[in-house]
Amino acid sequence: MGVGKSSVGRLLAERLGVGYRDTDDDIVAEQSRSIADIFVEEGESAFREIEKRAVRRAVAEHDGVLALGGGAILDEDTRALLAGQRVVYLSMDVEEAVRRTGLNVARPLLAINPRRQWRELMEARRHLYEEVATAVVPTDARSPEEVTQAVMDAVELKEA
């Protein structure tokens, strides 16, 4: 959350001359409501099922840069689907998250005691991100352009 996946993903796609797609955007368009509303109205487990389908569809249909929501890797089938793909985990620490997002209530999983919840989410997810990642790129104190270049270097991509 707030790591810059959308900004970096768009820049990366532009530099490589390929399309960009974000499964969070796919979900919002398909459901005609925000992700926060899905969480409130149907709960996290229902959202995760919607997310799982969106990721599967996007991986099958899209051959450019694909950004996934932070919880997509919680699903074992999704992690298996990502095996063998170029996957970059954009990492950051809690202080950077606070600076970038304010850890506000627009993030449904961070509504109460956001710093503690962010740390707990990362402790629960970090090993899953690292499991599927081809490369880990720290984003702390870096501009989207710097992170994009670091991603390209980490996975040895060439500009179009």
Chimera marker file (.cmm) of the C-alpha trace (Angstrom):
<marker_set name="trace">
<marker id="1" x="0.000" y="0.000" z="0.000" r="1" g="1" b="0" radius="0.5"/>
<marker id="2" x="1.403" y="3.312" z="-1.064" r="1" g="1" b="0" radius="0.5"/>
<marker id="3" x="4.603" y="1.726" z="-2.330" r="1" g="1" b="0" radius="0.5"/>
<marker id="4" x="4.218" y="3.313" z="-5.748" r="1" g="1" b="0" radius="0.5"/>
<marker id="5" x="3.184" y="0.296" z="-7.788" r="1" g="1" b="0" radius="0.5"/>
<marker id="6" x="0.861" y="2.331" z="-10.010" r="1" g="1" b="0" radius="0.5"/>
<marker id="7" x="3.329" y="5.155" z="-10.661" r="1" g="1" b="0" radius="0.5"/>
<marker id="8" x="6.264" y="2.826" z="-11.191" r="1" g="1" b="0" radius="0.5"/>
<marker id="9" x="4.173" y="0.407" z="-13.239" r="1" g="1" b="0" radius="0.5"/>
<marker id="10" x="3.049" y="3.142" z="-15.616" r="1" g="1" b="0" radius="0.5"/>
<marker id="11" x="6.583" y="4.511" z="-15.984" r="1" g="1" b="0" radius="0.5"/>
<marker id="12" x="7.979" y="1.035" z="-16.553" r="1" g="1" b="0" radius="0.5"/>
<marker id="13" x="5.379" y="0.243" z="-19.212" r="1" g="1" b="0" radius="0.5"/>
<marker id="14" x="6.080" y="3.546" z="-20.941" r="1" g="1" b="0" radius="0.5"/>
<marker id="15" x="9.846" y="2.947" z="-20.978" r="1" g="1" b="0" radius="0.5"/>
<marker id="16" x="9.387" y="-0.580" z="-22.306" r="1" g="1" b="0" radius="0.5"/>
<marker id="17" x="6.769" y="0.404" z="-24.879" r="1" g="1" b="0" radius="0.5"/>
<marker id="18" x="4.167" y="-2.032" z="-23.505" r="1" g="1" b="0" radius="0.5"/>
<marker id="19" x="0.742" y="-1.737" z="-21.922" r="1" g="1" b="0" radius="0.5"/>
<marker id="20" x="0.046" y="-1.204" z="-18.228" r="1" g="1" b="0" radius="0.5"/>
<marker id="21" x="-2.737" y="-2.857" z="-16.247" r="1" g="1" b="0" radius="0.5"/>
<marker id="22" x="-3.654" y="-2.798" z="-12.557" r="1" g="1" b="0" radius="0.5"/>
<marker id="23" x="-5.885" y="-5.522" z="-11.143" r="1" g="1" b="0" radius="0.5"/>
<marker id="24" x="-7.254" y="-3.100" z="-8.539" r="1" g="1" b="0" radius="0.5"/>
<marker id="25" x="-8.530" y="-0.926" z="-11.410" r="1" g="1" b="0" radius="0.5"/>
<marker id="26" x="-10.000" y="-4.021" z="-13.068" r="1" g="1" b="0" radius="0.5"/>
<marker id="27" x="-11.876" y="-4.890" z="-9.880" r="1" g="1" b="0" radius="0.5"/>
<marker id="28" x="-13.255" y="-1.367" z="-9.426" r="1" g="1" b="0" radius="0.5"/>
<marker id="29" x="-14.427" y="-1.278" z="-13.058" r="1" g="1" b="0" radius="0.5"/>
<marker id="30" x="-15.997" y="-4.749" z="-12.909" r="1" g="1" b="0" radius="0.5"/>
<marker id="31" x="-17.718" y="-4.188" z="-9.565" r="1" g="1" b="0" radius="0.5"/>
<marker id="32" x="-18.689" y="-0.535" z="-10.177" r="1" g="1" b="0" radius="0.5"/>
<marker id="33" x="-17.599" y="0.356" z="-6.645" r="1" g="1" b="0" radius="0.5"/>
<marker id="34" x="-14.459" y="1.011" z="-4.690" r="1" g="1" b="0" radius="0.5"/>
<marker id="35" x="-12.367" y="-1.676" z="-3.071" r="1" g="1" b="0" radius="0.5"/>
<marker id="36" x="-13.139" y="-0.122" z="0.324" r="1" g="1" b="0" radius="0.5"/>
<marker id="37" x="-16.860" y="-0.497" z="-0.431" r="1" g="1" b="0" radius="0.5"/>
<marker id="38" x="-16.405" y="-4.165" z="-1.342" r="1" g="1" b="0" radius="0.5"/>
<marker id="39" x="-14.618" y="-4.744" z="1.974" r="1" g="1" b="0" radius="0.5"/>
<marker id="40" x="-17.376" y="-2.992" z="3.923" r="1" g="1" b="0" radius="0.5"/>
<marker id="41" x="-20.307" y="-4.539" z="2.057" r="1" g="1" b="0" radius="0.5"/>
<marker id="42" x="-19.038" y="-8.094" z="1.528" r="1" g="1" b="0" radius="0.5"/>
<marker id="43" x="-15.964" y="-8.568" z="3.696" r="1" g="1" b="0" radius="0.5"/>
<marker id="44" x="-12.361" y="-9.415" z="2.988" r="1" g="1" b="0" radius="0.5"/>
<marker id="45" x="-12.894" y="-13.047" z="1.964" r="1" g="1" b="0" radius="0.5"/>
<marker id="46" x="-15.375" y="-12.052" z="-0.757" r="1" g="1" b="0" radius="0.5"/>
<marker id="47" x="-12.971" y="-9.380" z="-1.968" r="1" g="1" b="0" radius="0.5"/>
<marker id="48" x="-10.107" y="-11.887" z="-2.104" r="1" g="1" b="0" radius="0.5"/>
<marker id="49" x="-12.172" y="-14.193" z="-4.340" r="1" g="1" b="0" radius="0.5"/>
<marker id="50" x="-12.929" y="-11.288" z="-6.687" r="1" g="1" b="0" radius="0.5"/>
<marker id="51" x="-9.238" y="-10.363" z="-6.630" r="1" g="1" b="0" radius="0.5"/>
<marker id="52" x="-8.139" y="-13.935" z="-7.366" r="1" g="1" b="0" radius="0.5"/>
<marker id="53" x="-10.334" y="-14.040" z="-10.494" r="1" g="1" b="0" radius="0.5"/>
<marker id="54" x="-9.107" y="-10.612" z="-11.599" r="1" g="1" b="0" radius="0.5"/>
<marker id="55" x="-5.453" y="-11.636" z="-11.280" r="1" g="1" b="0" radius="0.5"/>
<marker id="56" x="-5.994" y="-14.912" z="-13.144" r="1" g="1" b="0" radius="0.5"/>
<marker id="57" x="-7.776" y="-13.084" z="-15.961" r="1" g="1" b="0" radius="0.5"/>
<marker id="58" x="-5.142" y="-10.330" z="-16.158" r="1" g="1" b="0" radius="0.5"/>
<marker id="59" x="-2.206" y="-12.759" z="-16.245" r="1" g="1" b="0" radius="0.5"/>
<marker id="60" x="-3.903" y="-14.681" z="-19.063" r="1" g="1" b="0" radius="0.5"/>
<marker id="61" x="-4.866" y="-11.607" z="-21.112" r="1" g="1" b="0" radius="0.5"/>
<marker id="62" x="-2.103" y="-9.058" z="-20.541" r="1" g="1" b="0" radius="0.5"/>
<marker id="63" x="1.499" y="-9.274" z="-21.667" r="1" g="1" b="0" radius="0.5"/>
<marker id="64" x="2.759" y="-5.879" z="-20.470" r="1" g="1" b="0" radius="0.5"/>
<marker id="65" x="3.361" y="-4.516" z="-16.987" r="1" g="1" b="0" radius="0.5"/>
<marker id="66" x="0.821" y="-5.800" z="-14.499" r="1" g="1" b="0" radius="0.5"/>
<marker id="67" x="0.357" y="-4.314" z="-11.013" r="1" g="1" b="0" radius="0.5"/>
<marker id="68" x="-1.305" y="-6.459" z="-8.352" r="1" g="1" b="0" radius="0.5"/>
<marker id="69" x="-2.971" y="-5.370" z="-5.139" r="1" g="1" b="0" radius="0.5"/>
<marker id="70" x="-0.940" y="-5.918" z="-1.978" r="1" g="1" b="0" radius="0.5"/>
<marker id="71" x="-3.027" y="-8.853" z="-0.782" r="1" g="1" b="0" radius="0.5"/>
<marker id="72" x="-3.132" y="-10.781" z="-4.060" r="1" g="1" b="0" radius="0.5"/>
<marker id="73" x="-0.215" y="-12.983" z="-3.013" r="1" g="1" b="0" radius="0.5"/>
<marker id="74" x="-2.155" y="-14.275" z="0.000" r="1" g="1" b="0" radius="0.5"/>
<marker id="75" x="-3.796" y="-16.805" z="-2.300" r="1" g="1" b="0" radius="0.5"/>
<marker id="76" x="-1.760" y="-19.964" z="-2.911" r="1" g="1" b="0" radius="0.5"/>
<marker id="77" x="-3.129" y="-20.392" z="-6.447" r="1" g="1" b="0" radius="0.5"/>
<marker id="78" x="-2.128" y="-16.830" z="-7.292" r="1" g="1" b="0" radius="0.5"/>
<marker id="79" x="1.386" y="-17.425" z="-5.995" r="1" g="1" b="0" radius="0.5"/>
<marker id="80" x="1.605" y="-20.565" z="-8.149" r="1" g="1" b="0" radius="0.5"/>
<marker id="81" x="0.332" y="-18.601" z="-11.157" r="1" g="1" b="0" radius="0.5"/>
<marker id="82" x="3.109" y="-16.054" z="-10.653" r="1" g="1" b="0" radius="0.5"/>
<marker id="83" x="5.833" y="-18.713" z="-10.510" r="1" g="1" b="0" radius="0.5"/>
<marker id="84" x="8.097" y="-18.355" z="-13.505" r="1" g="1" b="0" radius="0.5"/>
<marker id="85" x="6.937" y="-14.790" z="-14.203" r="1" g="1" b="0" radius="0.5"/>
<marker id="86" x="9.061" y="-11.687" z="-13.699" r="1" g="1" b="0" radius="0.5"/>
<marker id="87" x="7.715" y="-10.410" z="-10.404" r="1" g="1" b="0" radius="0.5"/>
<marker id="88" x="9.093" y="-7.385" z="-8.588" r="1" g="1" b="0" radius="0.5"/>
<marker id="89" x="8.359" y="-6.744" z="-4.930" r="1" g="1" b="0" radius="0.5"/>
<marker id="90" x="8.520" y="-3.013" z="-4.229" r="1" g="1" b="0" radius="0.5"/>
<marker id="91" x="9.423" y="-2.755" z="-0.561" r="1" g="1" b="0" radius="0.5"/>
<marker id="92" x="9.320" y="0.084" z="1.963" r="1" g="1" b="0" radius="0.5"/>
<marker id="93" x="9.409" y="0.525" z="5.710" r="1" g="1" b="0" radius="0.5"/>
<marker id="94" x="6.621" y="1.818" z="7.924" r="1" g="1" b="0" radius="0.5"/>
<marker id="95" x="8.030" y="5.335" z="8.234" r="1" g="1" b="0" radius="0.5"/>
<marker id="96" x="8.045" y="5.696" z="4.450" r="1" g="1" b="0" radius="0.5"/>
<marker id="97" x="4.480" y="4.341" z="4.350" r="1" g="1" b="0" radius="0.5"/>
<marker id="98" x="3.404" y="6.983" z="6.852" r="1" g="1" b="0" radius="0.5"/>
<marker id="99" x="5.099" y="9.712" z="4.834" r="1" g="1" b="0" radius="0.5"/>
<marker id="100" x="3.552" y="8.591" z="1.548" r="1" g="1" b="0" radius="0.5"/>
<marker id="101" x="0.035" y="7.634" z="2.548" r="1" g="1" b="0" radius="0.5"/>
<marker id="102" x="-0.528" y="9.020" z="6.009" r="1" g="1" b="0" radius="0.5"/>
<marker id="103" x="-1.844" y="5.501" z="6.620" r="1" g="1" b="0" radius="0.5"/>
<marker id="104" x="-5.325" y="6.897" z="6.307" r="1" g="1" b="0" radius="0.5"/>
<marker id="105" x="-8.736" y="5.259" z="6.631" r="1" g="1" b="0" radius="0.5"/>
<marker id="106" x="-9.162" y="4.999" z="2.860" r="1" g="1" b="0" radius="0.5"/>
<marker id="107" x="-7.143" y="1.804" z="3.279" r="1" g="1" b="0" radius="0.5"/>
<marker id="108" x="-9.708" y="-0.665" z="4.647" r="1" g="1" b="0" radius="0.5"/>
<marker id="109" x="-7.167" y="-2.925" z="6.348" r="1" g="1" b="0" radius="0.5"/>
<marker id="110" x="-5.588" y="0.010" z="8.180" r="1" g="1" b="0" radius="0.5"/>
<marker id="111" x="-8.629" y="1.746" z="9.637" r="1" g="1" b="0" radius="0.5"/>
<marker id="112" x="-7.712" y="1.239" z="13.317" r="1" g="1" b="0" radius="0.5"/>
<marker id="113" x="-4.164" y="1.859" z="14.643" r="1" g="1" b="0" radius="0.5"/>
<marker id="114" x="-2.710" y="2.070" z="11.139" r="1" g="1" b="0" radius="0.5"/>
<marker id="115" x="0.987" y="1.886" z="12.048" r="1" g="1" b="0" radius="0.5"/>
<marker id="116" x="0.579" y="-1.309" z="14.037" r="1" g="1" b="0" radius="0.5"/>
<marker id="117" x="-1.718" y="-2.828" z="11.430" r="1" g="1" b="0" radius="0.5"/>
<marker id="118" x="0.697" y="-1.946" z="8.619" r="1" g="1" b="0" radius="0.5"/>
<marker id="119" x="3.545" y="-3.642" z="10.516" r="1" g="1" b="0" radius="0.5"/>
<marker id="120" x="1.398" y="-6.718" z="11.177" r="1" g="1" b="0" radius="0.5"/>
<marker id="121" x="0.327" y="-6.919" z="7.527" r="1" g="1" b="0" radius="0.5"/>
<marker id="122" x="3.927" y="-6.693" z="6.382" r="1" g="1" b="0" radius="0.5"/>
<marker id="123" x="5.090" y="-9.297" z="8.887" r="1" g="1" b="0" radius="0.5"/>
<marker id="124" x="2.385" y="-11.646" z="7.620" r="1" g="1" b="0" radius="0.5"/>
<marker id="125" x="2.994" y="-10.928" z="3.922" r="1" g="1" b="0" radius="0.5"/>
<marker id="126" x="6.690" y="-10.157" z="3.469" r="1" g="1" b="0" radius="0.5"/>
<marker id="127" x="7.738" y="-13.797" z="3.139" r="1" g="1" b="0" radius="0.5"/>
<marker id="128" x="5.010" y="-14.328" z="0.513" r="1" g="1" b="0" radius="0.5"/>
<marker id="129" x="6.176" y="-11.308" z="-1.486" r="1" g="1" b="0" radius="0.5"/>
<marker id="130" x="9.735" y="-12.608" z="-1.323" r="1" g="1" b="0" radius="0.5"/>
<marker id="131" x="8.581" y="-16.117" z="-2.293" r="1" g="1" b="0" radius="0.5"/>
<marker id="132" x="7.131" y="-14.942" z="-5.625" r="1" g="1" b="0" radius="0.5"/>
<marker id="133" x="9.590" y="-12.130" z="-6.335" r="1" g="1" b="0" radius="0.5"/>
<marker id="134" x="12.214" y="-12.319" z="-9.038" r="1" g="1" b="0" radius="0.5"/>
<marker id="135" x="13.654" y="-9.133" z="-7.523" r="1" g="1" b="0" radius="0.5"/>
<marker id="136" x="13.120" y="-6.969" z="-4.449" r="1" g="1" b="0" radius="0.5"/>
<marker id="137" x="13.452" y="-3.227" z="-5.039" r="1" g="1" b="0" radius="0.5"/>
<marker id="138" x="13.447" y="-0.858" z="-2.047" r="1" g="1" b="0" radius="0.5"/>
<marker id="139" x="11.465" y="2.327" z="-2.675" r="1" g="1" b="0" radius="0.5"/>
<marker id="140" x="12.306" y="4.303" z="0.471" r="1" g="1" b="0" radius="0.5"/>
<marker id="141" x="13.451" y="7.863" z="-0.286" r="1" g="1" b="0" radius="0.5"/>
<marker id="142" x="13.438" y="7.189" z="-4.031" r="1" g="1" b="0" radius="0.5"/>
<marker id="143" x="11.456" y="8.925" z="-6.747" r="1" g="1" b="0" radius="0.5"/>
<marker id="144" x="9.216" y="6.860" z="-9.041" r="1" g="1" b="0" radius="0.5"/>
<marker id="145" x="11.792" y="7.401" z="-11.806" r="1" g="1" b="0" radius="0.5"/>
<marker id="146" x="14.607" y="6.055" z="-9.603" r="1" g="1" b="0" radius="0.5"/>
<marker id="147" x="12.536" y="3.035" z="-8.593" r="1" g="1" b="0" radius="0.5"/>
<marker id="148" x="11.612" y="2.380" z="-12.228" r="1" g="1" b="0" radius="0.5"/>
<marker id="149" x="15.275" y="2.368" z="-13.228" r="1" g="1" b="0" radius="0.5"/>
<marker id="150" x="16.097" y="0.079" z="-10.285" r="1" g="1" b="0" radius="0.5"/>
<marker id="151" x="13.359" y="-2.325" z="-11.412" r="1" g="1" b="0" radius="0.5"/>
<marker id="152" x="14.703" y="-2.344" z="-14.960" r="1" g="1" b="0" radius="0.5"/>
<marker id="153" x="18.220" y="-3.013" z="-13.678" r="1" g="1" b="0" radius="0.5"/>
<marker id="154" x="17.062" y="-5.702" z="-11.230" r="1" g="1" b="0" radius="0.5"/>
<marker id="155" x="15.267" y="-7.759" z="-13.874" r="1" g="1" b="0" radius="0.5"/>
<marker id="156" x="17.580" y="-6.789" z="-16.725" r="1" g="1" b="0" radius="0.5"/>
<marker id="157" x="14.920" y="-5.168" z="-18.881" r="1" g="1" b="0" radius="0.5"/>
<marker id="158" x="15.811" y="-3.116" z="-21.918" r="1" g="1" b="0" radius="0.5"/>
<marker id="159" x="13.974" y="0.035" z="-22.941" r="1" g="1" b="0" radius="0.5"/>
<marker id="160" x="11.994" y="-0.073" z="-26.172" r="1" g="1" b="0" radius="0.5"/>
<link id1="1" id2="2" r="1" g="1" b="0" radius="0.2"/>
<link id1="2" id2="3" r="1" g="1" b="0" radius="0.2"/>
<link id1="3" id2="4" r="1" g="1" b="0" radius="0.2"/>
<link id1="4" id2="5" r="1" g="1" b="0" radius="0.2"/>
<link id1="5" id2="6" r="1" g="1" b="0" radius="0.2"/>
<link id1="6" id2="7" r="1" g="1" b="0" radius="0.2"/>
<link id1="7" id2="8" r="1" g="1" b="0" radius="0.2"/>
<link id1="8" id2="9" r="1" g="1" b="0" radius="0.2"/>
<link id1="9" id2="10" r="1" g="1" b="0" radius="0.2"/>
<link id1="10" id2="11" r="1" g="1" b="0" radius="0.2"/>
<link id1="11" id2="12" r="1" g="1" b="0" radius="0.2"/>
<link id1="12" id2="13" r="1" g="1" b="0" radius="0.2"/>
<link id1="13" id2="14" r="1" g="1" b="0" radius="0.2"/>
<link id1="14" id2="15" r="1" g="1" b="0" radius="0.2"/>
<link id1="15" id2="16" r="1" g="1" b="0" radius="0.2"/>
<link id1="16" id2="17" r="1" g="1" b="0" radius="0.2"/>
<link id1="17" id2="18" r="1" g="1" b="0" radius="0.2"/>
<link id1="18" id2="19" r="1" g="1" b="0" radius="0.2"/>
<link id1="19" id2="20" r="1" g="1" b="0" radius="0.2"/>
<link id1="20" id2="21" r="1" g="1" b="0" radius="0.2"/>
<link id1="21" id2="22" r="1" g="1" b="0" radius="0.2"/>
<link id1="22" id2="23" r="1" g="1" b="0" radius="0.2"/>
<link id1="23" id2="24" r="1" g="1" b="0" radius="0.2"/>
<link id1="24" id2="25" r="1" g="1" b="0" radius="0.2"/>
<link id1="25" id2="26" r="1" g="1" b="0" radius="0.2"/>
<link id1="26" id2="27" r="1" g="1" b="0" radius="0.2"/>
<link id1="27" id2="28" r="1" g="1" b="0" radius="0.2"/>
<link id1="28" id2="29" r="1" g="1" b="0" radius="0.2"/>
<link id1="29" id2="30" r="1" g="1" b="0" radius="0.2"/>
<link id1="30" id2="31" r="1" g="1" b="0" radius="0.2"/>
<link id1="31" id2="32" r="1" g="1" b="0" radius="0.2"/>
<link id1="32" id2="33" r="1" g="1" b="0" radius="0.2"/>
<link id1="33" id2="34" r="1" g="1" b="0" radius="0.2"/>
<link id1="34" id2="35" r="1" g="1" b="0" radius="0.2"/>
<link id1="35" id2="36" r="1" g="1" b="0" radius="0.2"/>
<link id1="36" id2="37" r="1" g="1" b="0" radius="0.2"/>
<link id1="37" id2="38" r="1" g="1" b="0" radius="0.2"/>
<link id1="38" id2="39" r="1" g="1" b="0" radius="0.2"/>
<link id1="39" id2="40" r="1" g="1" b="0" radius="0.2"/>
<link id1="40" id2="41" r="1" g="1" b="0" radius="0.2"/>
<link id1="41" id2="42" r="1" g="1" b="0" radius="0.2"/>
<link id1="42" id2="43" r="1" g="1" b="0" radius="0.2"/>
<link id1="43" id2="44" r="1" g="1" b="0" radius="0.2"/>
<link id1="44" id2="45" r="1" g="1" b="0" radius="0.2"/>
<link id1="45" id2="46" r="1" g="1" b="0" radius="0.2"/>
<link id1="46" id2="47" r="1" g="1" b="0" radius="0.2"/>
<link id1="47" id2="48" r="1" g="1" b="0" radius="0.2"/>
<link id1="48" id2="49" r="1" g="1" b="0" radius="0.2"/>
<link id1="49" id2="50" r="1" g="1" b="0" radius="0.2"/>
<link id1="50" id2="51" r="1" g="1" b="0" radius="0.2"/>
<link id1="51" id2="52" r="1" g="1" b="0" radius="0.2"/>
<link id1="52" id2="53" r="1" g="1" b="0" radius="0.2"/>
<link id1="53" id2="54" r="1" g="1" b="0" radius="0.2"/>
<link id1="54" id2="55" r="1" g="1" b="0" radius="0.2"/>
<link id1="55" id2="56" r="1" g="1" b="0" radius="0.2"/>
<link id1="56" id2="57" r="1" g="1" b="0" radius="0.2"/>
<link id1="57" id2="58" r="1" g="1" b="0" radius="0.2"/>
<link id1="58" id2="59" r="1" g="1" b="0" radius="0.2"/>
<link id1="59" id2="60" r="1" g="1" b="0" radius="0.2"/>
<link id1="60" id2="61" r="1" g="1" b="0" radius="0.2"/>
<link id1="61" id2="62" r="1" g="1" b="0" radius="0.2"/>
<link id1="62" id2="63" r="1" g="1" b="0" radius="0.2"/>
<link id1="63" id2="64" r="1" g="1" b="0" radius="0.2"/>
<link id1="64" id2="65" r="1" g="1" b="0" radius="0.2"/>
<link id1="65" id2="66" r="1" g="1" b="0" radius="0.2"/>
<link id1="66" id2="67" r="1" g="1" b="0" radius="0.2"/>
<link id1="67" id2="68" r="1" g="1" b="0" radius="0.2"/>
<link id1="68" id2="69" r="1" g="1" b="0" radius="0.2"/>
<link id1="69" id2="70" r="1" g="1" b="0" radius="0.2"/>
<link id1="70" id2="71" r="1" g="1" b="0" radius="0.2"/>
<link id1="71" id2="72" r="1" g="1" b="0" radius="0.2"/>
<link id1="72" id2="73" r="1" g="1" b="0" radius="0.2"/>
<link id1="73" id2="74" r="1" g="1" b="0" radius="0.2"/>
<link id1="74" id2="75" r="1" g="1" b="0" radius="0.2"/>
<link id1="75" id2="76" r="1" g="1" b="0" radius="0.2"/>
<link id1="76" id2="77" r="1" g="1" b="0" radius="0.2"/>
<link id1="77" id2="78" r="1" g="1" b="0" radius="0.2"/>
<link id1="78" id2="79" r="1" g="1" b="0" radius="0.2"/>
<link id1="79" id2="80" r="1" g="1" b="0" radius="0.2"/>
<link id1="80" id2="81" r="1" g="1" b="0" radius="0.2"/>
<link id1="81" id2="82" r="1" g="1" b="0" radius="0.2"/>
<link id1="82" id2="83" r="1" g="1" b="0" radius="0.2"/>
<link id1="83" id2="84" r="1" g="1" b="0" radius="0.2"/>
<link id1="84" id2="85" r="1" g="1" b="0" radius="0.2"/>
<link id1="85" id2="86" r="1" g="1" b="0" radius="0.2"/>
<link id1="86" id2="87" r="1" g="1" b="0" radius="0.2"/>
<link id1="87" id2="88" r="1" g="1" b="0" radius="0.2"/>
<link id1="88" id2="89" r="1" g="1" b="0" radius="0.2"/>
<link id1="89" id2="90" r="1" g="1" b="0" radius="0.2"/>
<link id1="90" id2="91" r="1" g="1" b="0" radius="0.2"/>
<link id1="91" id2="92" r="1" g="1" b="0" radius="0.2"/>
<link id1="92" id2="93" r="1" g="1" b="0" radius="0.2"/>
<link id1="93" id2="94" r="1" g="1" b="0" radius="0.2"/>
<link id1="94" id2="95" r="1" g="1" b="0" radius="0.2"/>
<link id1="95" id2="96" r="1" g="1" b="0" radius="0.2"/>
<link id1="96" id2="97" r="1" g="1" b="0" radius="0.2"/>
<link id1="97" id2="98" r="1" g="1" b="0" radius="0.2"/>
<link id1="98" id2="99" r="1" g="1" b="0" radius="0.2"/>
<link id1="99" id2="100" r="1" g="1" b="0" radius="0.2"/>
<link id1="100" id2="101" r="1" g="1" b="0" radius="0.2"/>
<link id1="101" id2="102" r="1" g="1" b="0" radius="0.2"/>
<link id1="102" id2="103" r="1" g="1" b="0" radius="0.2"/>
<link id1="103" id2="104" r="1" g="1" b="0" radius="0.2"/>
<link id1="104" id2="105" r="1" g="1" b="0" radius="0.2"/>
<link id1="105" id2="106" r="1" g="1" b="0" radius="0.2"/>
<link id1="106" id2="107" r="1" g="1" b="0" radius="0.2"/>
<link id1="107" id2="108" r="1" g="1" b="0" radius="0.2"/>
<link id1="108" id2="109" r="1" g="1" b="0" radius="0.2"/>
<link id1="109" id2="110" r="1" g="1" b="0" radius="0.2"/>
<link id1="110" id2="111" r="1" g="1" b="0" radius="0.2"/>
<link id1="111" id2="112" r="1" g="1" b="0" radius="0.2"/>
<link id1="112" id2="113" r="1" g="1" b="0" radius="0.2"/>
<link id1="113" id2="114" r="1" g="1" b="0" radius="0.2"/>
<link id1="114" id2="115" r="1" g="1" b="0" radius="0.2"/>
<link id1="115" id2="116" r="1" g="1" b="0" radius="0.2"/>
<link id1="116" id2="117" r="1" g="1" b="0" radius="0.2"/>
<link id1="117" id2="118" r="1" g="1" b="0" radius="0.2"/>
<link id1="118" id2="119" r="1" g="1" b="0" radius="0.2"/>
<link id1="119" id2="120" r="1" g="1" b="0" radius="0.2"/>
<link id1="120" id2="121" r="1" g="1" b="0" radius="0.2"/>
<link id1="121" id2="122" r="1" g="1" b="0" radius="0.2"/>
<link id1="122" id2="123" r="1" g="1" b="0" radius="0.2"/>
<link id1="123" id2="124" r="1" g="1" b="0" radius="0.2"/>
<link id1="124" id2="125" r="1" g="1" b="0" radius="0.2"/>
<link id1="125" id2="126" r="1" g="1" b="0" radius="0.2"/>
<link id1="126" id2="127" r="1" g="1" b="0" radius="0.2"/>
<link id1="127" id2="128" r="1" g="1" b="0" radius="0.2"/>
<link id1="128" id2="129" r="1" g="1" b="0" radius="0.2"/>
<link id1="129" id2="130" r="1" g="1" b="0" radius="0.2"/>
<link id1="130" id2="131" r="1" g="1" b="0" radius="0.2"/>
<link id1="131" id2="132" r="1" g="1" b="0" radius="0.2"/>
<link id1="132" id2="133" r="1" g="1" b="0" radius="0.2"/>
<link id1="133" id2="134" r="1" g="1" b="0" radius="0.2"/>
<link id1="134" id2="135" r="1" g="1" b="0" radius="0.2"/>
<link id1="135" id2="136" r="1" g="1" b="0" radius="0.2"/>
<link id1="136" id2="137" r="1" g="1" b="0" radius="0.2"/>
<link id1="137" id2="138" r="1" g="1" b="0" radius="0.2"/>
<link id1="138" id2="139" r="1" g="1" b="0" radius="0.2"/>
<link id1="139" id2="140" r="1" g="1" b="0" radius="0.2"/>
<link id1="140" id2="141" r="1" g="1" b="0" radius="0.2"/>
<link id1="141" id2="142" r="1" g="1" b="0" radius="0.2"/>
<link id1="142" id2="143" r="1" g="1" b="0" radius="0.2"/>
<link id1="143" id2="144" r="1" g="1" b="0" radius="0.2"/>
<link id1="144" id2="145" r="1" g="1" b="0" radius="0.2"/>
<link id1="145" id2="146" r="1" g="1" b="0" radius="0.2"/>
<link id1="146" id2="147" r="1" g="1" b="0" radius="0.2"/>
<link id1="147" id2="148" r="1" g="1" b="0" radius="0.2"/>
<link id1="148" id2="149" r="1" g="1" b="0" radius="0.2"/>
<link id1="149" id2="150" r="1" g="1" b="0" radius="0.2"/>
<link id1="150" id2="151" r="1" g="1" b="0" radius="0.2"/>
<link id1="151" id2="152" r="1" g="1" b="0" radius="0.2"/>
<link id1="152" id2="153" r="1" g="1" b="0" radius="0.2"/>
<link id1="153" id2="154" r="1" g="1" b="0" radius="0.2"/>
<link id1="154" id2="155" r="1" g="1" b="0" radius="0.2"/>
<link id1="155" id2="156" r="1" g="1" b="0" radius="0.2"/>
<link id1="156" id2="157" r="1" g="1" b="0" radius="0.2"/>
<link id1="157" id2="158" r="1" g="1" b="0" radius="0.2"/>
<link id1="158" id2="159" r="1" g="1" b="0" radius="0.2"/>
<link id1="159" id2="160" r="1" g="1" b="0" radius="0.2"/>
</marker_set>
